[in-house]
């Protein structure tokens, strides 16, 4: 038996100590991270305005608004409407007044700023604007809305329906949709992975080892993210939290599968577990690190984004991938070192030959990088039967037909991109299924101007007050205008073409507008729901028209926040996608020492992405009937699919290069395909299943990302990596390694 360096240099006591220390460290991370899970939801921020860049116009207006009010608030709009279409009677109006009084007793409500009961023109409905504290130290808006809804349930109004809508209402519904993120999402994802691993390994112990590795990586990531979020270094959102869970579990499991595949091979070649472990690490660390590196780089490129939600997702998800890599290369080998061949029970992994038997010492590696010698291994060491042997024969016999048909199939799927609607969706559609805020918004639209309660905010010089009001009133989609006034009983006074209007009997003087640093604040009530695309178009038109009044006139509010968010998301998409492609291309070139092969891999993954997005667009439009998609959906789908999809090509092509150095390029391609077919297919199924688990959360954005990535990963697994890439590489031959030495010389093909 040939003695390996690992056996010569490492004493027995150290072989025991190293895995023991690694396991103990990861156990500590598992415990600490597990205890931190509950803090994630408390630290999550789901307010869209928090993710806008400081330079956005809506952000500037939001900061200026604070100077016009004593407290920082978010409005909840309580709407009451009769069930039979009749006018509200005296008893119902009295019950509404009692309910309004009860709202003032709810902790977190600014009681002295609750609006009067505002009746609709048809007399069938009333709305009350309830301001909720949103500053530090106040209860979360979602919790306060829950208390408001509880107060409504305790005092039902006979013959009428009551709903809490507005920005605070939608925040509460979103928080409710994310409430299952810690339990349900993890349970579904882990259950799906466990079932796949049982089917793949047919072992009771190995799936548990893999899942413990994945969960340890997730716990360590959660512990780190909680510490950073608590220190205000990063901003965490519910959707980022969900993506972190899925990404870490899926990636850590994929890396584990690749290592286990190598470990099983080396157990058959080495008698001792320590030697097999080091051999497996030598054979797997490079593709695992390269695969993780592409994902990490792709995620960190999100730091150049304008949207803080994109910018913070990058480092948070990258932290998760780092721990997934560390767990797969430290904890998993340590656990398998202790378990040895027993990990694969009831299957047996027998020791069938020495490490040096595969390649005799007499074989010389020439300058071309290819091993030569009459005794070099050939196809005889691989079985001739089975799925992957059949795929290998298909690729080797008709490579050009295979890759052309594959490209045409992907191109056909890409035609669905014409149906893609990713220009943004109303925030009322963000939650799938039941939403009281959405129902309440519909009630408001039936009886009031649909944008009442959440007006567009205009801040500008006091001297231009009337000009600003005239421009706003002349803008299609604006129903009415008022100005903030501390002298007014309601806190604001209407503004018409005749100026600021008075309250009370004739002769009552008009209240003076509140002036802060020479500016006044106007509120423009919109005719359309404030979260609608029509309202966004109105705000965009209003901004353009007010530019003629002065460049110091700013337009903000909830609708402007959504508009600026969509604009920033589109800008991020156009900037990040080319940067991710360039970065991953460089990594692949360094890894494969080639220019041609990386270009093939990048092209195949991009084509796979467009195909996945095209099919998804058709499914979203004609099957699920979704109202559209956020502009960030294609961006996130691209980052995850390209960064993760290229993993499988890395797993394949690093093994192909290894085999090509021994057997020549074309035989190496077929051998690499057959040797990695099972593990890569298993990894693809695991990653698709984990991302599909995101679909259990009733959040439109996450459901769409879930479908796009899961479907795209399956395309990469079963079409791109199995047929397209091997067939195209086989057709090109050794030229895929250009300009490395492997492209210029080697065995005859």
Protein Blocks (a to p, Z undefined) as FASTA:
>chain_A
ZZdfklmmmcfklmmmmmmmmmmmmmmmmmmmmmmmmmmmmmpccbfklmpcfklmklmm
mmmmmmmpfbdcdddddddddfklpacdfklmmmmmmmmmmmmmpghiafklcccddddf
klpaccddddddfbehiacfklmmmmmmmmmmmmccehiacddedjklmmmmmmmmmmmm
mmmmmmmmmmmmmmmmmmmnopaklmmmmmmmmmmmmmmmmmmmmmmmmnomaccdfklm
mmmmmmmmmmmmmmmmmmmmmmmmmmmmpmblklmmmmmmmmmmmmmmmmmmmmmmmmmm
mmmpmblklmmmmmmmmmmmmmmmmmmmmmmmmmmmmnmmmlmpcbdcddfbdfklmpcf
klccdfkopacdjkbccfklpcfbdjklmmmmmmmmmmmlmmmmmmmmmmmmmmmmmmpc
cebpafklmpgcjdfklmmmmmmmmmmcfkgoiacdddddfklmmmmmmmmmmpghiabd
cdddfkbmnlpacddfkopcdedjehiacdddddeehiacdddddfbdfkbmklmmmmmm
mmmmmmmnomkbccedjklmmmmmmmmmmmmmmmmmmmmmmmmmmmmmmmnopaklmmmm
mmmmmmmmmmmmmmmmmmmmmmnopabdcfklmmmmmmmmmmmmmmmmmmmmmmmmmmmm
mnojklmmmmmmmmmmmmmmmmmmmmmmmmmmmmmpccfklmmmmmmmmmmmmmmmmmmm
mmmmmmmmmmnmmmlmpcbfklmgccdZZ
